[in-house]
Amino acid sequence: MPLWNYASGFEVLNSPHYNKFTPLQMRRPSLFKKRDVTRATNGVLDAGLEVARVEITKDGVIVVVPGKPSELPPKGQTNEWDEILNGTS
């Protein structure tokens, strides 16, 4: 097949896997970037505090929780698979 068919998208549209009723979807732009999280955590570290965790909401709001980092999730934020994978019941 000629290369120009792939470049123009002609082969994609005529493919049996293409569904004309499902529009091609694009991802929405990210609400935050890695540098935003880095700036927020560096601000807490520059203030002389430790970072316990970083929470990012669906709206893109970055919340840095100061304190001692721990391996356990906050109370009430456990997963039902934790008991299965850790072998506790």
N, C-alpha and C positions, 0 to 999 in steps of 0.2 A: 504494500500500500504506500502511496506517496506520503511523504512527511507533512505536506501542507494540510492534509486531512486532519491530522492530529492537532496541528497548531491552530486550525480554525475552529475546532470543536465539532466539526461535522460528524466524525466517527462517534463521538460521545452521544450526540443527539440521536443518531441512528442505531445505537447499540440496543440490544434486546433488554439490557439491564436498566436502561433509562426509563423512568416513569414520567410521562408528560403531565400527569396530574399532581405530582409532587414538585413544588418549585425548589430550585437549588437554594440551599440555606447557607448563609454566611454567619460566622460567629460574631457576636457583638464585641466592640472594643473592651478591653480590660478596664475595670474601674479603678485599679491601682497598679502600680508598678513596683518592681523589686526595690528600686531606689527610694520609693516612698516609705516602705517598711524599714529600710536601712536607716533613713533619716530619723524616723520616729524612735527606733531602738537606740540609735547613737545619741539622741537627745536625752534619753533616760540614763544611759551609761555616763554621759558627760555630767549629769547632775549628781553622780555618785551613787546611783541606785543600781540594783541588779534587775534583770528582766526575768520575771517568772514565766510569762507567756505573752503571745501576741494574738489578739482576736481580730478577725476581719469579718464584718457583717456582709450581708448580701448587697447592701447599698454601697459598699466600698469603704465604709468607715473603719479606720484602723485604731484599735484600742490596745495600748501597751500596758500590761499589768505588772507593776513593779513588785519585787519580792524574791524569795529564794526559789529557784527552779526545782520542780519535783517531777518524779516520773509518774505519779498518779494523776489521773484527770481530776478536775474540780468535782466536788460533791454534787451528785445529781446528773453528771454528764458521763455516765458509764454506758457501755454497749452490751447488749445481751450476749454477744460473742466473747466478751471478756471472760465470763465464767467458763465457757467451753474451752477456750484456748489456754487459759491459765490453769485449768483443772480444778477450779474451786466451785463449790456448790452451795 
